[in-house]
Amino acid sequence: MSKIKKHILISTSGGDAPGLNAVIHAIVIAAEKKGYLTTGVKNGFDGFLMPSHEGLISLNRESVRGIAHLGGTILGTKNFGHPFEYPTIENGHTVLKDRSDEVVAKFNEIGATALIVIGGDGSLRLAHRFALKGIPIVGVPKTIDNDIIGTFPSFGFDTAVMVATEAIDRLHTTAEAHERVMVVEVMGRYAGWIALYAGISGGADVILIPEIEYNLEKICDKIREREKSGMHFSIIVAAEGAKPVGGTYLTKDMGAGHMEKLGGIAEKLAVDIEASMNKPARHVVLGYLQRGGGPTHRDRLLGLRLGVKAVELVDAGLFDHMAAATPPGLSAVPLIKVVDGLKTVDPNNDLILSAKNLGISFGT
């Protein structure tokens, strides 16, 4: 197929996040104003591996009308089985095969100007690898975990914090009524941003994050301190990647081709606290509730701005870069600076200090 001048492909990859549809909406509208056609790629990079053009969706102003406030993504997504290590059944066993050349071949067959990849750190890492294989790539950072280097915040984060904060608010009344310890597990993987923001906002007594290893006895000391003051309930907010001093993350085996899944820390803490103190303790895992539903106005606005910025980068020919939020404005950040790590919470962050001055324990 001959190259079509001014044609943008869009993919949403990795876990969903509120604001994805806002980015898609903005890309399509901004691209149309600059004379570009836009086409969506279904289910992340999987759309390139579907027969013929079954994985492609034509997009225009009408098809994206009214989607900016919706959660999820109209293009679908996938957060496991990437093309460089694609799960394939051979002789009854799952093996990982490199199908990246098929993706490059399909992109070249389409003959588009560029591919805009809206994704988290894993998806942007793949985007950079495809850029090195010759695909003109622009990234848009997406994650509720807020752990992508070079941008702050990521869209989806504000919504996740809002959901977690509202859940913590509700748990106060039942914890107090039953004089229990409530342990709330929130997402965030190896970064404690959600736990930190929601824990402080929701009035938690203890916040546990991956960046600060906790001591169970210190947590129990905080609960005893509250008991002595007449407060016979406590709220603990734990990031899914929280771990004890000298301990490891709790994970679940998800099988070949799946990224490591963290989880189980809230349940373990509730059991450990009850055994140590003979104090009733219960756990709540918020899980996918934090990713579901429509975006807050902040995430919607940020998504729209990043979508427009991504089109500007394509139009300027600035590939292998990411449209980033660098308050008060937006900027272009090379993907090579993004893909080699995660943005985690500095233990000396002013929010940590503020929390400690509010009497919140970090289990230390």
C-alpha positions as CSV (number, residue, x, y, z in Angstrom):
1,M,0.0,0.0,0.0
2,S,1.4,3.4,-0.9
3,K,2.1,5.8,2.0
4,I,-0.9,8.0,2.8
5,K,0.3,11.5,3.7
6,K,-1.0,12.7,7.1
7,H,-2.5,9.6,8.6
8,I,-2.3,8.9,12.4
9,L,-2.8,5.5,14.1
10,I,-3.9,5.4,17.7
11,S,-3.6,2.5,20.2
12,T,-4.5,2.2,23.9
13,S,-2.3,-0.4,25.6
14,G,-1.9,-1.7,29.2
15,G,-4.4,-1.3,32.0
16,D,-7.3,1.0,31.4
17,A,-7.4,4.4,33.1
18,P,-10.1,7.1,33.3
19,G,-9.2,9.7,30.6
20,L,-8.3,7.3,27.8
21,N,-11.3,8.3,25.8
22,A,-10.6,11.9,26.3
23,V,-7.1,11.5,24.8
24,I,-8.6,9.6,21.8
25,H,-11.2,12.4,21.3
26,A,-8.6,15.1,21.4
27,I,-6.3,13.3,19.0
28,V,-9.0,12.8,16.4
29,I,-10.3,16.4,16.6
30,A,-6.9,18.0,16.6
31,A,-5.6,15.7,13.8
32,E,-8.7,16.5,11.7
33,K,-8.0,20.2,12.0
34,K,-4.5,19.6,10.7
35,G,-5.7,17.5,7.8
36,Y,-4.9,14.0,9.2
37,L,-6.9,10.9,8.9
38,T,-7.1,8.9,12.1
39,T,-7.4,5.2,12.6
40,G,-7.7,3.3,15.9
41,V,-5.8,0.0,16.5
42,K,-7.9,-2.5,18.5
43,N,-6.7,-4.0,21.8
44,G,-3.2,-2.5,22.0
45,F,-0.6,-3.9,19.7
46,D,-2.8,-7.0,19.2
47,G,-4.7,-5.1,16.5
48,F,-1.6,-5.2,14.3
49,L,-1.5,-9.0,14.6
50,M,-5.1,-9.6,13.5
51,P,-5.8,-10.8,9.9
52,S,-6.0,-8.2,7.2
53,H,-7.3,-4.9,8.6
54,E,-9.7,-6.5,11.1
55,G,-7.8,-4.8,14.0
56,L,-8.3,-1.3,12.6
57,I,-11.2,1.2,13.2
58,S,-11.7,4.3,11.2
59,L,-12.1,7.3,13.5
60,N,-13.6,10.8,12.8
61,R,-15.3,13.6,14.6
62,E,-18.6,11.8,14.7
63,S,-17.3,8.5,16.0
64,V,-15.6,10.2,19.0
65,R,-18.4,12.7,19.8
66,G,-19.4,12.4,23.5
67,I,-16.7,10.0,24.6
68,A,-14.4,12.3,26.6
69,H,-16.3,11.9,29.8
70,L,-16.6,8.1,29.5
71,G,-14.3,5.6,31.3
72,G,-12.5,2.7,29.6
73,T,-11.4,3.0,26.0
74,I,-13.4,2.6,22.8
75,L,-10.4,0.9,21.2
76,G,-10.0,-1.8,23.8
77,T,-6.7,-2.6,25.5
78,K,-4.5,-5.5,26.6
79,N,-1.9,-5.5,29.4
80,F,-0.2,-8.8,28.8
81,G,1.3,-10.8,25.9
82,H,3.3,-8.1,24.1
83,P,4.5,-8.7,20.6
84,F,8.2,-9.2,21.6
85,E,7.1,-12.1,23.9
86,Y,3.7,-13.2,22.6
87,P,2.1,-16.2,24.2
88,T,1.5,-18.9,21.6
89,I,0.3,-22.5,22.1
90,E,2.7,-25.1,20.5
91,N,2.3,-28.8,21.2
92,G,-0.1,-28.1,24.0
93,H,2.4,-25.7,25.8
94,T,2.5,-22.0,26.0
95,V,5.7,-20.5,24.5
96,L,6.7,-16.9,24.0
97,K,7.4,-15.8,20.5
98,D,8.8,-12.6,19.0
99,R,6.1,-11.3,16.6
100,S,7.3,-7.7,16.6
101,D,8.4,-7.9,12.9
102,E,4.7,-8.7,12.0
103,V,3.7,-5.4,13.8
104,V,6.3,-3.4,11.8
105,A,5.2,-5.1,8.5
106,K,1.5,-4.3,9.2
107,F,2.4,-0.6,10.0
108,N,4.4,-0.4,6.8
109,E,1.5,-1.9,4.8
110,I,-0.9,0.7,6.2
111,G,1.6,3.4,5.3
112,A,0.6,5.8,8.1
113,T,2.5,8.9,9.2
114,A,2.8,7.9,12.8
115,L,1.5,5.7,15.7
116,I,0.4,7.4,18.9
117,V,0.7,4.9,21.8
118,I,-1.3,5.8,24.9
119,G,0.0,3.6,27.7
120,G,1.9,3.1,30.9
121,D,5.5,2.4,31.5
122,G,5.4,-1.1,30.0
123,S,3.5,0.1,26.9
124,L,5.9,3.1,26.4
125,R,8.8,0.7,26.8
126,L,7.4,-1.3,23.9
127,A,6.7,1.9,22.0
128,H,10.4,2.9,22.3
129,R,11.5,-0.6,21.0
130,F,9.2,-0.2,18.0
131,A,10.6,3.3,17.4
132,L,14.0,1.7,17.2
133,K,12.6,-0.7,14.7
134,G,11.6,2.2,12.5
135,I,8.0,3.0,13.4
136,P,7.4,6.8,13.9
137,I,6.1,6.7,17.5
138,V,4.7,9.3,19.8
139,G,3.7,8.3,23.4
140,V,1.1,9.6,25.7
141,P,1.6,8.6,29.4
142,K,-1.3,6.8,31.0
143,T,-1.5,5.2,34.5
144,I,-3.5,5.5,37.6
145,D,-0.3,4.6,39.5
146,N,1.4,8.0,38.6
147,D,4.7,6.2,38.3
148,I,5.9,7.2,34.8
149,I,9.1,9.2,34.8
150,G,9.0,12.7,33.1
151,T,5.3,13.6,33.7
152,F,3.3,14.6,36.8
153,P,0.6,13.7,37.2
154,S,-0.5,11.0,34.9
155,F,-4.1,11.1,33.8
156,G,-6.2,8.5,35.7
157,F,-4.3,9.2,38.9
158,D,-6.7,11.9,40.2
159,T,-9.7,9.6,39.6
160,A,-8.1,6.7,41.4
161,V,-7.3,8.9,44.4
162,M,-10.8,10.2,44.5
163,V,-12.3,6.7,44.5
164,A,-9.9,5.5,47.2
165,T,-10.5,8.6,49.3
166,E,-14.3,8.2,49.2
167,A,-13.9,4.5,50.1
168,I,-11.7,5.4,53.1
169,D,-14.3,8.0,54.2
170,R,-17.0,5.4,54.2
171,L,-14.9,2.9,56.2
172,H,-14.4,5.3,59.1
173,T,-18.0,4.9,60.2
174,T,-18.1,1.1,60.1
175,A,-14.7,0.8,61.7
176,E,-15.8,3.0,64.5
177,A,-19.1,1.3,65.0
178,H,-17.5,-2.1,65.4
179,E,-14.3,-0.9,67.0
180,R,-12.2,-2.6,64.4
181,V,-9.0,-2.1,62.5
182,M,-9.7,-1.7,58.8
183,V,-6.9,-2.3,56.3
184,V,-7.6,-0.8,52.8
185,E,-5.5,-2.1,49.9
186,V,-5.0,0.3,47.0
187,M,-3.3,-0.1,43.7
188,G,0.0,1.5,42.7
189,R,2.3,-1.4,42.1
190,Y,5.8,-0.4,43.2
191,A,4.9,3.2,43.8
192,G,3.0,4.6,46.8
193,W,1.4,7.6,45.2
194,I,-2.3,6.5,45.5
195,A,-1.8,5.2,49.0
196,L,-0.1,8.5,50.1
197,Y,-2.6,10.9,48.5
198,A,-5.7,9.0,49.4
199,G,-4.4,8.0,52.9
200,I,-3.7,11.6,53.9
201,S,-6.9,12.9,52.3
202,G,-9.0,10.1,53.9
203,G,-7.6,10.6,57.4
204,A,-5.8,7.3,57.6
205,D,-3.9,6.5,60.8
206,V,-1.3,4.4,59.1
207,I,-0.1,4.6,55.5
208,L,2.1,1.8,54.1
209,I,4.0,2.4,50.8
210,P,6.6,0.3,48.9
211,E,9.2,3.0,49.4
212,I,9.2,2.7,53.2
213,E,9.4,-0.8,54.6
214,Y,7.1,-1.3,57.6
215,N,7.5,-2.9,61.0
216,L,4.4,-4.7,62.2
217,E,5.1,-3.9,65.8
218,K,5.3,-0.1,65.0
219,I,1.8,-0.4,63.3
220,C,0.5,-2.1,66.5
221,D,2.0,0.6,68.6
222,K,0.0,3.2,66.6
223,I,-3.2,1.2,67.2
224,R,-2.4,0.9,70.9
225,E,-1.8,4.7,71.1
226,R,-5.2,5.3,69.6
227,E,-6.8,2.8,72.0
228,K,-5.3,4.6,75.0
229,S,-6.7,7.9,73.7
230,G,-10.2,6.4,73.5
231,M,-10.2,5.8,69.8
232,H,-11.0,2.1,69.5
233,F,-10.7,1.9,65.7
234,S,-8.0,2.5,63.2
235,I,-7.7,2.9,59.4
236,I,-4.7,1.5,57.6
237,V,-4.1,2.3,53.9
238,A,-1.6,-0.1,52.3
239,A,-0.3,0.1,48.7
240,E,-0.4,-3.3,47.1
241,G,3.4,-3.2,46.9
242,A,4.0,-2.4,50.6
243,K,6.4,-4.9,52.3
244,P,7.8,-5.4,55.8
245,V,11.4,-4.6,56.7
246,G,13.6,-7.2,55.0
247,G,10.6,-8.8,53.4
248,T,9.3,-9.1,49.8
249,Y,6.3,-8.1,47.8
250,L,3.2,-10.4,47.9
251,T,2.4,-11.6,44.4
252,K,0.2,-14.0,42.5
253,D,1.3,-16.2,39.7
254,M,-0.5,-15.1,36.5
255,G,1.2,-17.5,34.1
256,A,3.3,-17.0,31.0
257,G,3.0,-13.7,29.2
258,H,1.4,-11.9,32.1
259,M,3.1,-9.2,34.1
260,E,3.6,-9.8,37.8
261,K,0.5,-9.2,39.9
262,L,0.9,-7.7,43.3
263,G,-1.8,-8.2,46.0
264,G,-2.7,-9.8,49.3
265,I,-1.0,-7.3,51.6
266,A,-4.2,-6.1,53.2
267,E,-5.4,-9.6,54.1
268,K,-2.0,-10.5,55.5
269,L,-1.9,-7.4,57.6
270,A,-5.4,-7.9,59.0
271,V,-4.5,-11.5,60.0
272,D,-1.1,-10.4,61.6
273,I,-2.6,-7.5,63.5
274,E,-5.5,-9.6,64.9
275,A,-3.1,-12.3,65.9
276,S,-0.6,-9.9,67.5
277,M,-3.2,-7.7,69.4
278,N,-6.3,-9.8,69.7
279,K,-8.0,-6.9,68.1
280,P,-10.7,-7.4,65.4
281,A,-9.2,-6.5,62.0
282,R,-10.8,-6.7,58.5
283,H,-9.4,-6.0,55.1
284,V,-10.8,-4.3,51.9
285,V,-9.3,-4.5,48.5
286,L,-10.4,-1.7,46.2
287,G,-8.8,-3.2,43.1
288,Y,-10.4,-2.3,39.8
289,L,-12.9,0.1,41.3
290,Q,-10.0,2.6,41.2
291,R,-9.7,2.2,37.4
292,G,-13.4,2.1,36.6
293,G,-15.9,4.8,35.7
294,G,-15.6,8.2,34.2
295,P,-12.6,10.5,34.8
296,T,-12.6,13.5,37.1
297,H,-12.5,16.9,35.5
298,R,-8.8,17.0,36.1
299,D,-8.1,13.7,34.4
300,R,-10.5,14.7,31.5
301,L,-8.8,18.0,31.0
302,L,-5.3,16.5,31.2
303,G,-6.2,13.8,28.7
304,L,-7.6,16.3,26.3
305,R,-4.4,18.5,26.6
306,L,-2.1,15.5,26.1
307,G,-4.0,14.3,23.1
308,V,-3.6,17.7,21.4
309,K,0.1,17.8,22.3
310,A,0.6,14.4,20.8
311,V,-0.7,15.5,17.5
312,E,1.5,18.6,17.6
313,L,4.5,16.2,18.1
314,V,3.5,14.1,15.1
315,D,3.0,17.2,13.0
316,A,6.5,18.4,14.0
317,G,8.0,15.1,13.2
318,L,9.3,14.7,16.8
319,F,9.1,10.9,17.2
320,D,10.3,8.6,19.9
321,H,9.0,11.2,22.3
322,M,6.2,11.4,24.9
323,A,3.8,14.2,25.4
324,A,4.3,15.0,29.1
325,A,2.7,17.1,31.8
326,T,5.3,19.4,33.2
327,P,3.3,22.0,35.1
328,P,2.4,24.6,34.4
329,G,2.6,23.4,30.7
330,L,3.2,20.4,28.6
331,S,6.4,19.3,26.9
332,A,8.1,16.6,24.8
333,V,10.2,14.0,26.7
334,P,12.4,11.5,24.9
335,L,11.1,8.0,25.5
336,I,14.6,6.8,26.3
337,K,14.5,8.9,29.4
338,V,11.1,7.3,30.4
339,V,11.6,3.6,29.9
340,D,14.4,2.7,32.3
341,G,12.7,3.2,35.6
342,L,9.7,4.2,37.6
343,K,8.8,7.5,39.4
344,T,8.5,6.4,43.0
345,V,7.8,8.4,46.2
346,D,10.9,10.0,47.7
347,P,10.8,9.2,51.5
348,N,11.8,12.8,52.1
349,N,8.8,14.0,50.0
350,D,7.1,17.0,51.7
351,L,3.8,14.9,51.7
352,I,5.6,12.3,53.9
353,L,6.6,15.0,56.3
354,S,3.1,16.6,56.3
355,A,1.6,13.2,57.1
356,K,3.9,12.6,60.0
357,N,3.1,16.0,61.4
358,L,-0.5,15.1,61.2
359,G,0.2,12.0,63.4
360,I,0.1,9.4,60.6
361,S,2.4,6.5,61.0
362,F,4.3,4.8,58.2
363,G,5.0,1.7,60.2
364,T,8.5,2.9,61.2
